[in-house]
């Protein structure tokens, strides 16, 4: 989001080590505000070991370090309530409970965006209920949507038939989340919102080198568009394009900057 010209801060925790210095440096050179970065007195900073196949598919092995030890006392709610959008992603350990506690301090004006990822999807709907009830924008891939919600809605609706990704998204939307966006990889994106906009947007054809940051890149493009007030179709198109740029290079090196994004938007 910062690369796309949005004023961005980050809530996370690092230790006094080489990895922490690198994480801090990468945030700084990308103009991310460090006001909410937490510095641990001991422990180690998080690390991710990534493996990428010749086809661009990836597997990640995570040692979260102190980033999984964030407590609610280390987060300044005044800073959080000063933002337009608060985006939640997933943690392995105790930081999940800090996320839940932080919800109690949020004002209604803060838009909550949530990408649960497989780590949180495996927790199930009941464990995520407090976050889901406060979520305004749900960003989730098709496989995670099915794992998280299919059995839940089969039981709730008293049916045995398989539910499509659209069925699931519509039910989630009807249960109160304003905007539901389903990331479908090579099949593009589907989205529905409280304005009764419903879109299916195809993906951009490209040669994938590394899909590591595809989902988060999509999220950044969508949230940028949301802040700009674009309609759902344009937002998903921009999100797909940002994701397509990301997968054509290793790691996050393919993420576009604001000039590149604005040049693309002019073609729409």
LOPA-36683 format. One record per residue (C-alpha): residue in three letters; x, y, z. Coordinates in Angstrom, 3 decimals. Layout:
['ALA', [X, Y, Z]]
...
This chain:
['UNK', [0.000, 0.000, 0.000]]
['UNK', [2.831, 2.375, 0.756]]
['UNK', [4.342, 1.703, -2.675]]
['UNK', [0.994, 2.663, -4.147]]
['UNK', [1.135, 6.063, -2.471]]
['UNK', [-1.035, 5.338, 0.579]]
['UNK', [-0.004, 6.583, 4.004]]
['UNK', [0.736, 3.292, 5.734]]
['UNK', [1.785, 2.085, 9.156]]
['UNK', [2.533, -1.410, 10.416]]
['UNK', [1.828, -3.140, 13.710]]
['UNK', [4.428, -5.827, 14.306]]
['UNK', [7.221, -6.819, 16.653]]
['UNK', [10.941, -7.266, 16.056]]
['UNK', [13.959, -8.121, 18.172]]
['UNK', [17.436, -6.590, 18.315]]
['UNK', [19.004, -8.865, 15.703]]
['UNK', [20.035, -8.969, 12.052]]
['UNK', [16.601, -10.061, 10.858]]
['UNK', [14.908, -7.300, 12.848]]
['UNK', [17.264, -4.709, 11.362]]
['UNK', [16.454, -5.976, 7.861]]
['UNK', [12.711, -5.899, 8.502]]
['UNK', [12.914, -2.370, 9.864]]
['UNK', [15.085, -1.247, 6.950]]
['UNK', [12.660, -2.654, 4.374]]
['UNK', [9.770, -0.834, 6.026]]
['UNK', [11.749, 2.413, 6.086]]
['UNK', [12.821, 2.349, 2.427]]
['UNK', [9.202, 1.734, 1.444]]
['UNK', [8.046, 4.774, 3.466]]
['UNK', [6.041, 2.782, 6.008]]
['UNK', [5.566, 4.701, 9.247]]
['UNK', [7.287, 2.960, 12.159]]
['UNK', [5.196, 4.560, 14.914]]
['UNK', [3.495, 1.254, 15.693]]
['UNK', [6.516, -1.024, 15.325]]
['UNK', [7.211, -2.813, 18.622]]
['UNK', [10.758, -3.574, 19.807]]
['UNK', [11.246, -6.646, 21.989]]
['UNK', [13.817, -6.726, 24.806]]
['UNK', [14.687, -10.348, 24.073]]
['UNK', [13.972, -13.193, 21.663]]
['UNK', [14.433, -13.337, 17.913]]
['UNK', [12.726, -11.645, 14.985]]
['UNK', [10.530, -13.657, 12.667]]
['UNK', [11.853, -15.492, 9.632]]
['UNK', [10.200, -17.129, 6.637]]
['UNK', [11.904, -19.783, 4.542]]
['UNK', [10.360, -19.945, 1.080]]
['UNK', [10.646, -22.591, -1.621]]
['UNK', [9.497, -21.818, -5.164]]
['UNK', [8.926, -24.459, -7.862]]
['UNK', [9.748, -24.046, -11.546]]
['UNK', [6.047, -23.328, -12.100]]
['UNK', [6.127, -20.439, -9.622]]
['UNK', [4.230, -22.232, -6.857]]
['UNK', [5.558, -21.708, -3.362]]
['UNK', [5.782, -23.291, 0.068]]
['UNK', [6.566, -21.207, 3.143]]
['UNK', [7.968, -22.288, 6.492]]
['UNK', [7.540, -19.710, 9.225]]
['UNK', [9.395, -19.030, 12.456]]
['UNK', [7.349, -16.037, 13.696]]
['UNK', [9.666, -15.191, 16.588]]
['UNK', [8.581, -12.290, 18.764]]
['UNK', [5.985, -11.172, 16.212]]
['UNK', [3.747, -13.851, 17.674]]
['UNK', [4.081, -12.387, 21.171]]
['UNK', [2.277, -9.072, 20.706]]
['UNK', [0.107, -8.111, 23.652]]
['UNK', [-2.752, -5.617, 23.610]]
['UNK', [-0.790, -3.363, 25.989]]
['UNK', [1.819, -2.824, 23.265]]
['UNK', [-0.691, -1.391, 20.771]]
['UNK', [-1.751, 2.267, 20.926]]
['UNK', [-5.493, 2.402, 20.154]]
['UNK', [-5.300, 6.140, 19.421]]
['UNK', [-2.937, 5.459, 16.538]]
['UNK', [-5.124, 2.650, 15.246]]
['UNK', [-8.286, 4.751, 15.391]]
['UNK', [-6.564, 7.456, 13.370]]
['UNK', [-6.446, 5.191, 10.308]]
['UNK', [-9.119, 4.776, 7.654]]
['UNK', [-8.545, 1.048, 7.170]]
['UNK', [-7.131, -1.480, 9.620]]
['UNK', [-6.052, -4.668, 7.860]]
['UNK', [-5.825, -7.945, 9.778]]
['UNK', [-3.759, -10.890, 8.597]]
['UNK', [-2.897, -14.078, 10.478]]
['UNK', [-0.556, -14.944, 13.341]]
['UNK', [0.531, -18.334, 14.630]]
['UNK', [0.359, -17.650, 18.367]]
['UNK', [-0.725, -15.178, 21.021]]
['UNK', [-0.962, -12.107, 18.774]]
['UNK', [-4.326, -13.507, 17.630]]
['UNK', [-5.753, -12.675, 21.056]]
['UNK', [-4.353, -9.137, 20.857]]
['UNK', [-6.247, -8.739, 17.574]]
['UNK', [-9.460, -9.777, 19.286]]
['UNK', [-8.867, -7.390, 22.193]]
['UNK', [-8.080, -4.505, 19.848]]
['UNK', [-11.563, -4.808, 18.330]]
['UNK', [-13.000, -3.503, 21.595]]
['UNK', [-11.100, -0.227, 21.149]]
['UNK', [-12.010, 0.405, 17.511]]
['UNK', [-14.381, 3.224, 16.660]]
['UNK', [-17.075, 2.686, 14.047]]
['UNK', [-15.264, 4.919, 11.552]]
['UNK', [-12.369, 2.454, 11.190]]
['UNK', [-12.934, 0.032, 8.310]]
['UNK', [-11.695, -3.464, 9.159]]
['UNK', [-10.239, -5.500, 6.326]]
['UNK', [-9.537, -9.172, 7.045]]
['UNK', [-7.563, -11.815, 5.167]]
['UNK', [-7.634, -14.878, 7.429]]
['UNK', [-5.207, -17.039, 5.469]]
['UNK', [-5.076, -20.776, 6.056]]
['UNK', [-3.725, -20.327, 9.594]]
['UNK', [-6.959, -18.696, 10.721]]
['UNK', [-9.253, -20.633, 8.397]]
['UNK', [-8.274, -23.782, 10.284]]
['UNK', [-9.539, -22.181, 13.506]]
['UNK', [-13.097, -22.278, 12.178]]
['UNK', [-15.962, -19.794, 12.151]]
['UNK', [-16.703, -19.900, 15.877]]
['UNK', [-13.128, -19.053, 16.862]]
['UNK', [-13.087, -16.190, 14.349]]
['UNK', [-16.607, -14.994, 15.161]]
['UNK', [-15.610, -11.762, 16.937]]
['UNK', [-13.369, -10.701, 14.068]]
['UNK', [-15.828, -11.717, 11.353]]
['UNK', [-18.662, -9.797, 13.029]]
['UNK', [-16.559, -6.620, 12.945]]
['UNK', [-15.156, -7.177, 9.440]]
['UNK', [-16.160, -4.742, 6.687]]
['UNK', [-14.044, -6.223, 3.877]]
['UNK', [-13.270, -9.938, 3.681]]
['UNK', [-10.418, -10.866, 1.334]]
['UNK', [-10.141, -14.637, 1.024]]
['UNK', [-9.091, -17.158, -1.593]]
['UNK', [-11.522, -19.698, -3.017]]
['UNK', [-10.072, -22.725, -1.242]]
['UNK', [-10.043, -20.986, 2.137]]
['UNK', [-13.614, -19.774, 1.641]]
['UNK', [-14.776, -23.338, 1.104]]
['UNK', [-12.852, -24.769, 4.069]]
['UNK', [-13.980, -22.048, 6.451]]
['UNK', [-17.624, -21.690, 5.524]]
['UNK', [-19.035, -24.687, 3.619]]
['UNK', [-19.757, -26.995, 6.560]]
['UNK', [-20.861, -24.003, 8.639]]
['UNK', [-23.507, -22.975, 6.088]]
['UNK', [-24.593, -26.518, 5.312]]
['UNK', [-25.451, -26.931, 8.983]]
['UNK', [-26.946, -23.455, 9.313]]
['UNK', [-29.115, -23.859, 6.203]]
['UNK', [-29.924, -27.525, 6.848]]
['UNK', [-28.710, -28.738, 3.444]]
['UNK', [-26.391, -31.470, 2.173]]
['UNK', [-25.710, -30.135, -1.318]]
['UNK', [-22.295, -28.759, -2.168]]
['UNK', [-22.134, -24.969, -2.094]]
['UNK', [-20.343, -23.038, -4.831]]
['UNK', [-17.914, -20.238, -4.030]]
['UNK', [-20.658, -17.800, -5.069]]
['UNK', [-23.194, -19.439, -2.748]]
['UNK', [-20.750, -19.130, 0.117]]
['UNK', [-19.813, -15.530, -0.663]]
['UNK', [-23.469, -14.483, -0.890]]
['UNK', [-24.230, -16.104, 2.459]]
['UNK', [-21.242, -14.428, 4.097]]
['UNK', [-22.336, -11.102, 2.625]]
['UNK', [-25.922, -11.625, 3.829]]
['UNK', [-24.588, -12.287, 7.324]]
['UNK', [-23.306, -8.727, 7.517]]
['UNK', [-19.867, -8.332, 5.926]]
['UNK', [-20.213, -5.370, 3.550]]
['UNK', [-17.732, -6.522, 0.914]]
['UNK', [-16.681, -10.104, 0.202]]
['UNK', [-13.835, -10.617, -2.268]]
['UNK', [-12.870, -14.114, -3.415]]
['UNK', [-9.383, -14.478, -4.893]]
['UNK', [-9.498, -17.226, -7.512]]
['UNK', [-5.921, -17.299, -8.797]]
['UNK', [-5.781, -17.969, -12.536]]
['UNK', [-9.586, -17.595, -12.643]]
['UNK', [-9.417, -13.998, -11.449]]
['UNK', [-11.671, -12.626, -8.742]]
['UNK', [-15.293, -12.579, -7.641]]
['UNK', [-16.784, -9.934, -5.364]]
['UNK', [-20.105, -8.839, -3.928]]
['UNK', [-20.955, -5.882, -1.702]]
['UNK', [-23.708, -4.189, 0.251]]
['UNK', [-24.617, -2.033, -2.787]]
['UNK', [-25.687, -5.210, -4.615]]
['UNK', [-22.704, -4.930, -6.943]]
['UNK', [-21.599, -8.406, -7.990]]
['UNK', [-18.675, -8.981, -10.348]]
['UNK', [-16.474, -11.677, -11.811]]
['UNK', [-13.213, -10.279, -13.143]]
['UNK', [-10.779, -12.416, -15.175]]
['UNK', [-7.117, -12.653, -14.251]]
['UNK', [-4.373, -11.094, -16.348]]
['UNK', [-2.423, -13.645, -18.330]]
['UNK', [1.221, -13.695, -17.327]]
['UNK', [4.180, -16.003, -16.764]]
['UNK', [4.346, -16.666, -13.030]]
['UNK', [7.831, -16.755, -11.535]]
['UNK', [6.909, -16.678, -7.832]]
['UNK', [3.397, -16.620, -6.347]]
['UNK', [4.638, -15.847, -2.807]]
['UNK', [3.139, -12.368, -2.539]]
['UNK', [0.180, -12.782, -4.906]]
['UNK', [-2.583, -12.680, -2.296]]
['UNK', [-1.185, -9.752, -0.328]]
['UNK', [-0.459, -7.890, -3.567]]
['UNK', [-4.075, -8.363, -4.612]]
['UNK', [-5.166, -7.035, -1.221]]
['UNK', [-3.063, -3.898, -1.621]]
['UNK', [-4.537, -3.182, -5.049]]
['UNK', [-8.070, -3.688, -3.782]]
['UNK', [-7.639, -1.573, -0.650]]
['UNK', [-5.992, 1.197, -2.684]]
['UNK', [-9.023, 1.163, -4.978]]
['UNK', [-11.433, 1.099, -2.040]]
['UNK', [-9.790, 4.197, -0.597]]
['UNK', [-10.106, 5.877, -3.990]]
['UNK', [-13.833, 5.109, -4.063]]
['UNK', [-13.709, 2.989, -7.219]]
['UNK', [-16.562, 0.626, -7.989]]
['UNK', [-16.228, -3.096, -7.389]]
['UNK', [-15.344, -4.050, -10.972]]
['UNK', [-12.593, -1.452, -11.254]]
['UNK', [-11.266, -2.340, -7.803]]
['UNK', [-10.988, -6.037, -8.635]]
['UNK', [-9.410, -5.271, -12.009]]
['UNK', [-6.745, -3.149, -10.350]]
['UNK', [-6.205, -5.785, -7.663]]
['UNK', [-5.786, -8.499, -10.309]]
['UNK', [-3.279, -6.344, -12.177]]
['UNK', [-1.191, -5.632, -9.075]]
['UNK', [-1.154, -9.352, -8.263]]
['UNK', [-0.153, -10.211, -11.838]]
['UNK', [2.787, -7.835, -11.616]]
['UNK', [3.870, -9.356, -8.313]]
['UNK', [4.012, -12.972, -9.517]]
['UNK', [6.281, -12.089, -12.434]]
['UNK', [9.261, -11.501, -10.137]]
['UNK', [10.856, -13.058, -7.053]]
['UNK', [9.329, -12.155, -3.680]]
['UNK', [7.829, -8.663, -3.608]]
['UNK', [10.262, -7.170, -6.120]]
['UNK', [7.562, -7.131, -8.808]]
['UNK', [5.152, -4.918, -6.888]]
['UNK', [4.381, -1.793, -8.917]]
['UNK', [4.838, 1.748, -7.671]]
['UNK', [2.258, 4.538, -7.839]]
['UNK', [3.422, 5.889, -11.221]]
['UNK', [3.118, 2.436, -12.787]]
['UNK', [-0.293, 1.913, -11.239]]
['UNK', [-1.617, 5.287, -12.393]]
['UNK', [-0.350, 4.561, -15.901]]
['UNK', [-2.311, 1.299, -15.870]]
['UNK', [-5.456, 2.954, -14.483]]
['UNK', [-5.415, 5.393, -17.414]]
['UNK', [-5.970, 2.417, -19.736]]
['UNK', [-9.217, 1.386, -17.996]]
